[in-house]
Amino acid sequence: MRVTPQRIPAGGPAREALRQRGQFWTPDWIAEAMAAYALSGGSDHLLDPAVGEGAFFRAAKSLAADMGRDVSLRGTEIDPDVLRRACRDGLAEHDLAGVEIRDFVLDPPDGLYQAVVANPPYIRHHRLPAHVKALAKRLAATLIGAPLDGRAGLHVYFLLRGLQVLGDDGRLAFIMPADTCEGVFARTLWSWITKHYRLDAVITFEPQASPFPSVDTNPLIFLIRKASPREQFPWARVCEVEADRLRTWILSGFTRDPGPAVCVHRRSLSEALATGLSRPPAASRSAAPILGEYADVLRGIATGANEFFFLTRDRATALRIPTDFLVPAVGRTRDIKGDEITKDTLVALDAAGRPTLLLSLDGRPVDAFSPTVRDYLRSGEARGLPARALISQRRPWYRMETRRVPPFLFAYLGRRNTRFIRNTAGVRPLTGFLCVYPRSQDAVFVEALWRVLRHSETVAGLSLVGKSYGSGAVKVEPRALEQLPLPEAVVCEAGLRPARLTLS
């Protein structure tokens, strides 16, 4: 039975509730392909740690019928209401008899399983309660021998727990967001996984074939077996929604040609882990220059309360904040239309009522400020700002981070407008941007670096170092941006010399 695809709210409370629960349902063609892998080892059961509306149960029932086998359906779920909806989508009550209402990560079921398949809840780290994060990190430390970085989302711990309950030669199929292999924790996670398990295949998707076209994520399917690791594995890119071809390729043990709908590469573990499991195979870039040889990268200023510290010119005037405490700033990438911020850009933003001034106070006592600043700070205290997580780290709470004016900014999160920006207006950026500081202040060096940064080949390389999201969005963190490979031909054409020579 085919069910109607999940309707994703465009925004508002309904969308926020969906993010809070991380419930994005698996389409049938993906569930069938994943269940095919899990059951092709001959298991008489299938465990789904996040049953939801039962897509994998439906797929397993259909596959078992085609194979002339009986398959026991088992699972866990924390939301009884969702299970009730599963009964309306083609599952009978006896199909759900093996489902327990329990938290798979914090309270896993007993025993080992030969077939584990899941679309775990995609809940990012900042939405997890503190006690859940602490217990999850303890789980990682127990399994891996070291805790994962705190930015790992709940889906990562589902994967770890799923591997823990996998029996010998058992098969696990998980569909996960790309941050599973792009986050700061990824190297530790995948080094451990590929040392103790066999990575049978990784399946990625072109945007037009994404299983979740309305969700801001780049999904991957990981097919993992509890068996001796192998150095080679197939890495696939699904280009068309072709359910039969993907499933047939998987059932053939990855040997049958899937045709143009699925492009397959044979990859080595060492290359794939170095390049990134979400990224296509890359030729050796060991000799290519990287941005970190020519510039340092820092994140923009984190205020902790933009609505209080980031002001429009009219509001700053009305509050009578002395100009000594105001610095020109930009906060939103979409406020900057082109690849340069000029004085005219700020004038236009002021005219549009956009904030352009950062309240940048030092650490003097409140009583040492002018009366208007004192009054404004007291209004912030009345609103509870000093208790906010980031602001509470500062002493005193109103003391603002500082940055030198960066000659270049990087708009690090965007769909089709990720780019470097020339900062001729002398602004300080907030956290919507990264600060790029050339390692030499020599005007010729700075101009040559700008020619390289704005080149289309340089921008194209961002996918090699960034985190990928839905619809082509890329997010690049400061240390990752420093690893951005620069096209050698472009560097030579611009006459960009290594920074160590220009600094002598």
Order of alpha helices (4+ residues) and beta strands (2+ residues): alpha-alpha-beta-alpha-beta-alpha-beta-beta-alpha-alpha-beta-alpha-beta-beta-beta-alpha-beta-alpha-beta-alpha-beta-alpha-beta-beta-alpha-beta-alpha-beta-beta-beta-beta-beta-alpha-alpha-beta-beta-alpha-alpha-alpha
